[in-house]
Amino acid sequence: MVRINENYDKLASSYLFPEIARRTKNFSEKNSGVKILRLGIGNTTEPLTPTVIKGLKSGVEKLADVKTYTGYGDEQGDLRLRKAICELYARLGVSLEHDEVFVSDGAKPDSANIQSIFNTASVIAVQDPAYPVYVDSNVIGGHTGKANGVVYEKIVYMPCNEENGFFPQVPKEKVDLIYLCSPNNPTGAVATKEQLKGFVDYATKNKAIIIFDSAYSSYISDKSLPKSIYEISGAKDCAIEINSFSKSAGFTGVRLGWCIVPKNLIAEDAPFGKINSLWNRRQTTMFNGASNIAQEGGLAALTEEGLQENQGIIEYYMENARIIHSALSEMGLKVYGGINAPYLWVKTPNNMKSWEFFDKMLSEAHVVITPGSGFGPSGEGYFRVSAFGHRENIVEAVNNIKNNLKI
């Protein structure tokens, strides 16, 4: 008899973003003709830059010529691209070997797939609030117990709140896998070197592994803040870093990312090089490599011209963030983030619940936001605002909020 993976039934509720879509659709159907403005899901909106487009076109043209046609590539990624990623880290003072770099189809799949090389008995710790994939994928993978409301058994939640500046303290108990995201999605908080050092020291002492999501690192403008956990001494002994071209180069639909698995990584039963070898085996077994065309675009994005052009788009989004931050603050709302990250984390007024305020924002201002409770128990009473969007839509949404939202 075939049986389903019962871990899917442990998932406490529908995935956050489909629920947002459902509520938005219901509102639109009942209010025909009302224009909905979206400050919710973090999807890029501006077109790819000329240099990136040239790179993608080059990838297509190579497939049209028998002399340059390529089929399957290396599952680990095009060697040229892996070396270019190493050079990107070298700018931060971080030395990597190309066989520690694994090119993928995005940070989201990597953050879920990486679990497969660790024992299901591993104790998981996550920032709270956190990107839902960290928790939900661990539930599906059998790393957790049942849900108790919005909290899962066997997961250690590390609260991020106003008191600690939305960055957690190291766990008091022993954990095995630690998910950290900086700049953080959803709070927009960025870890300092001192804060990351605390987790590196903890992981080293406890032979734990940090899974560090740096997908928004290109939005950090403060030079005192680390863009990679490998800027912290000892991190290559205890941290896996995941990154993506999605938000730095607009590849949300192109799909391209990477994962750094240092050879120095150790676990309680894994000597030098073992974890790197396991991830290589996982990728060569279950993944045929990222698109040849996408990787040509990635190579173009990492050239001097590509980096400069994409920096201009990053600054465009961050100006959106400044517009939103200023407007909401002027209304008396408590606004966090949006300085070195494209997300703003806002406290709901009058102690309103997150979903209650979502419905209020949609009905009064016709603006879609993301309820903080969808990111974990510590997200209750907050909402996330995304700076991704066309400037005219951002300005219109902000004006709608200022003129119509009753607080």
C-alpha positions in Angstrom: 0.0 0.0 0.0 1.3 3.4 -0.9 1.3 5.9 1.9 1.7 9.7 1.7 4.4 11.6 3.6 2.4 12.4 6.7 4.7 15.3 7.5 2.7 17.4 5.1 -0.3 17.0 7.3 1.7 18.6 10.2 1.8 22.0 8.4 -0.3 24.2 10.6 -2.0 26.3 7.9 -1.8 27.3 4.3 1.4 28.9 3.1 1.4 32.6 3.9 1.5 34.1 0.4 -1.3 31.9 -1.1 -3.5 33.0 1.8 -2.7 36.7 1.0 -3.6 36.0 -2.6 -6.9 34.3 -1.6 -8.0 37.2 0.6 -7.0 39.8 -2.0 -8.9 37.9 -4.7 -12.0 37.7 -2.5 -11.8 41.5 -1.9 -11.4 42.2 -5.6 -14.4 40.1 -6.5 -16.6 41.9 -4.0 -15.3 45.3 -5.0 -15.2 45.3 -8.8 -13.2 48.2 -10.3 -11.2 49.0 -7.2 -7.5 49.3 -8.0 -5.4 47.1 -5.7 -1.8 48.3 -4.9 0.7 45.8 -3.6 3.4 46.3 -1.0 3.4 42.7 0.0 5.3 39.9 -1.6 9.0 40.7 -2.3 9.0 40.3 -6.1 11.2 42.5 -8.2 9.6 44.7 -10.8 12.3 46.6 -12.7 13.6 45.2 -16.0 16.9 43.3 -16.2 19.9 45.6 -17.1 21.4 45.8 -20.6 24.5 43.9 -19.6 22.5 41.1 -18.1 20.2 40.9 -21.1 23.3 40.8 -23.4 24.6 37.9 -21.3 21.3 36.0 -21.5 21.1 36.5 -25.3 24.6 35.2 -25.6 23.5 32.1 -23.8 20.6 31.6 -26.2 22.8 32.2 -29.2 25.3 29.7 -28.1 22.6 27.1 -28.1 21.8 27.9 -31.7 25.2 27.1 -33.1 26.6 23.6 -33.2 30.1 24.9 -32.4 29.0 26.4 -29.1 26.0 24.3 -28.2 26.1 22.8 -24.7 23.8 20.2 -23.1 24.2 19.1 -19.5 26.7 21.2 -17.6 28.4 20.5 -14.3 25.8 20.0 -11.6 27.9 22.2 -9.4 27.7 25.1 -11.9 29.7 26.5 -14.7 33.3 26.8 -13.5 33.5 30.3 -14.8 30.6 31.4 -12.7 31.8 29.6 -9.6 35.2 31.4 -10.0 33.3 34.7 -10.5 31.4 34.1 -7.3 34.7 33.5 -5.5 35.9 36.8 -6.8 32.8 38.5 -5.4 33.6 37.1 -2.0 37.3 38.2 -2.4 36.1 41.8 -2.5 34.8 41.2 1.1 38.2 39.7 2.1 36.8 36.2 2.0 38.8 33.4 0.4 36.9 30.5 -1.2 37.8 27.6 -3.4 35.6 27.1 -6.5 34.6 23.6 -5.4 33.1 25.1 -2.2 30.6 27.0 -4.5 27.5 25.2 -5.8 25.4 27.1 -8.3 21.6 26.4 -8.0 18.2 27.6 -9.2 17.8 29.9 -6.2 18.2 30.4 -2.5 14.7 29.1 -1.6 15.3 25.6 -2.9 18.8 25.5 -1.3 17.5 26.5 2.1 15.1 23.6 2.0 17.2 21.0 0.2 20.3 21.5 2.4 18.4 19.6 5.2 18.7 16.3 3.4 22.4 15.9 4.3 21.6 16.2 8.0 20.0 13.7 10.4 16.3 14.1 11.0 17.0 14.0 14.7 18.9 17.3 14.4 17.5 20.1 16.6 16.5 23.1 14.5 16.7 26.7 15.7 15.1 29.6 13.7 14.9 33.3 14.1 11.4 34.3 15.0 9.9 35.8 12.9 11.5 34.0 10.0 11.0 33.4 6.3 8.3 30.6 6.3 10.3 28.2 4.1 12.8 27.6 6.9 10.1 26.2 9.1 7.8 24.6 6.6 10.5 22.7 4.8 11.8 21.3 8.0 8.3 20.2 8.9 8.0 18.4 5.5 11.4 16.9 5.9 10.5 15.3 9.2 12.7 17.4 11.5 9.9 18.6 13.7 7.1 17.4 15.8 3.4 18.4 15.6 2.2 21.9 15.6 1.0 23.5 18.8 -0.9 26.4 17.4 1.7 28.3 15.3 4.6 26.7 17.1 6.1 23.3 16.2 7.5 20.8 18.6 11.3 20.2 18.4 11.9 23.6 16.8 13.8 26.2 19.0 12.4 29.6 18.3 14.8 32.5 18.8 12.6 35.6 19.4 13.4 38.8 17.5 11.7 41.8 19.0 12.0 45.5 19.8 13.9 44.8 23.0 16.8 43.0 21.2 16.7 45.0 18.0 15.2 42.2 16.1 18.3 40.0 16.3 18.1 37.0 18.6 20.3 35.8 21.5 22.2 32.5 21.0 20.1 29.5 22.2 20.4 28.6 25.9 20.1 24.9 25.0 22.1 22.8 22.5 20.8 22.9 19.0 22.3 21.5 15.8 21.1 23.6 12.8 20.6 27.3 13.1 18.9 29.4 10.5 20.0 33.0 10.3 19.0 35.6 7.7 20.7 39.0 7.4 19.5 41.4 6.1 16.5 39.7 7.6 13.3 38.8 5.9 10.9 40.0 7.2 12.2 42.5 9.7 14.8 44.3 7.7 17.3 44.0 10.6 21.0 43.5 9.8 23.3 41.7 12.1 26.5 43.3 13.2 29.9 41.5 13.2 29.7 41.2 17.0 26.2 39.6 16.8 27.3 37.1 14.2 30.5 36.4 16.2 28.3 35.3 19.1 26.6 32.7 16.9 29.9 31.5 15.3 31.3 31.0 18.8 28.2 29.1 19.9 28.2 26.9 16.8 31.9 26.1 17.2 31.5 25.2 20.8 28.5 23.0 20.2 29.5 21.6 16.8 26.4 23.1 15.3 25.9 24.3 11.7 24.6 27.8 10.8 22.6 28.1 7.6 23.1 31.7 6.7 20.8 33.3 4.2 22.4 36.4 2.7 20.1 36.8 -0.3 19.6 40.6 0.5 23.3 41.4 1.3 23.7 43.6 -1.8 21.2 46.1 -0.1 23.6 46.8 2.8 25.1 50.2 2.3 26.6 50.6 5.8 30.2 49.4 5.4 30.5 48.5 9.0 27.9 45.7 8.6 28.9 42.3 7.2 27.6 41.1 3.9 28.8 37.5 4.5 29.0 35.4 7.6 32.5 34.4 6.4 33.7 37.9 7.3 33.6 36.5 10.8 36.6 34.6 12.0 35.9 30.9 12.3 32.7 31.0 10.3 34.0 28.6 7.6 34.3 25.9 10.2 30.6 26.1 11.1 28.5 28.0 8.5 26.8 27.3 5.1 25.9 30.4 3.2 23.1 30.7 0.7 22.7 33.6 -1.7 20.8 34.4 -4.9 20.7 36.6 -8.0 17.0 37.1 -7.5 17.1 40.4 -5.6 20.6 41.6 -6.5 20.0 41.3 -10.2 16.3 40.8 -10.7 16.5 37.1 -11.4 13.3 36.2 -9.6 11.9 34.6 -12.8 15.3 33.7 -14.3 16.2 31.5 -11.3 19.8 31.4 -10.2 21.5 31.2 -6.9 24.4 29.6 -5.0 25.3 27.8 -1.9 28.7 27.9 -0.2 29.7 24.7 1.7 33.2 25.1 3.0 35.4 22.0 3.3 36.3 23.1 6.8 32.8 22.4 8.0 32.6 19.8 10.7 29.8 18.1 12.6 29.7 15.6 15.4 30.2 12.7 13.1 31.6 14.4 10.0 35.3 15.1 9.6 36.9 17.7 7.4 35.4 17.8 3.8 32.6 15.3 4.6 29.7 17.8 4.5 31.0 19.4 1.3 31.2 15.9 -0.2 27.6 15.0 0.9 26.2 18.2 -0.6 28.1 17.5 -3.8 26.6 14.0 -3.9 23.1 15.3 -3.2 23.4 17.8 -6.1 24.8 15.4 -8.6 22.1 12.9 -7.7 19.0 15.1 -7.6 19.9 18.2 -9.7 21.1 18.5 -13.3 22.5 22.0 -12.8 21.2 25.5 -13.3 20.1 26.6 -16.8 23.0 27.3 -19.1 21.3 30.5 -20.3 20.7 31.7 -16.7 24.3 31.1 -15.8 25.4 33.3 -18.8 23.2 36.0 -17.3 24.8 35.5 -13.9 28.3 35.8 -15.4 27.2 39.1 -17.0 25.7 40.3 -13.7 29.0 39.8 -11.9 31.1 41.9 -14.4 32.0 45.4 -13.4 29.3 46.7 -15.8 26.7 44.3 -14.5 27.4 45.1 -10.8 27.3 48.9 -11.5 24.0 48.7 -13.4 22.4 46.5 -10.8 23.6 48.8 -8.0 21.5 51.5 -9.7 18.4 49.3 -9.4 19.1 48.5 -5.8 19.3 52.2 -5.1 16.0 52.6 -6.9 14.3 50.1 -4.6 16.0 51.6 -1.5 14.6 55.0 -2.5 11.2 53.3 -2.5 12.0 52.1 1.0 12.8 55.7 2.2 9.5 57.0 0.7 7.5 54.3 2.6 9.5 54.7 5.8 9.0 58.5 5.9 5.3 58.3 5.2 4.4 55.6 7.7 6.6 57.3 10.4 4.9 60.6 9.8 1.6 58.8 10.4 2.8 57.9 13.9 3.5 54.2 13.1 6.6 52.5 14.5 8.7 51.5 11.5 11.8 49.3 11.6 14.1 48.2 8.7 14.2 49.7 5.3 17.7 51.2 5.9 20.0 48.4 4.7 17.2 46.1 3.5 14.3 46.4 1.1 11.8 45.4 3.8 10.1 47.5 6.4 8.7 46.0 9.6 5.9 48.0 11.1 4.1 47.7 14.4 0.3 47.5 14.0 -1.5 50.4 15.8 -3.9 49.9 18.7 -2.6 46.4 19.5 -4.4 45.1 16.4 -3.7 41.5 15.2 -1.7 41.2 12.0 -4.4 39.6 9.9 -6.9 42.1 11.3 -4.7 45.0 10.2 -4.2 43.3 6.8 -7.9 43.3 6.2 -8.2 46.9 7.4 -5.4 48.1 5.1 -6.9 46.3 2.1 -10.4 47.5 2.7 -9.6 51.2 3.6 -6.5 51.9 1.6 -6.7 49.1 -1.0 -3.1 48.2 -0.3 -1.8 44.7 0.2 0.8 44.2 2.9 2.2 41.0 4.6 0.9 40.0 8.0 3.7 39.6 10.5 2.1 36.6 12.2 2.7 34.6 9.0 6.4 34.7 9.7 6.1 33.1 13.2 4.7 33.8 16.7 6.9 36.8 17.3 5.6 38.4 14.2 2.1 38.9 15.7 1.3 42.6 15.9 3.5 43.6 13.0 3.3 43.7 9.2 5.9 43.7 6.5 6.1 46.2 3.7 8.1 45.5 0.6 10.0 48.3 -1.3 9.9 46.3 -4.5 7.7 48.1 -7.0 7.4 50.7 -9.7 7.9 54.2 -8.2 4.6 55.5 -9.3 2.8 52.6 -7.6 4.8 53.0 -4.4 3.9 56.7 -4.3 0.2 56.0 -5.1 0.0 53.3 -2.4 1.6 55.6 0.2 -0.8 58.3 -0.7 -3.7 55.9 -0.4 -2.6 54.9 3.1 -2.0 58.5 4.2 -5.4 59.7 2.9 -7.6 56.7 3.7 -6.3 54.6 6.5 -8.0 55.3 9.8 -5.7 54.8 12.8 
